[in-house]
């Protein structure tokens, strides 16, 4: 193995390492996006639940006030 082949092999190893890191970075980006979408959907579910609870509570409060003062 001469000098040129040695440096060529080292460069190929560096390129393979770079490719592995690039793949790992891409996978972590993908997983981050998936987790972000799940968190956004969960937050939307919580907001809709809160709005529904608030509407029911307001309706019950006015019903209670109406029956309390109309009697």
Secondary structure as GFF3:
##gff-version 3
##sequence-region A 1 71
A	DSSP	alpha_helix	3	70	.	.	.	ID=ss1
###
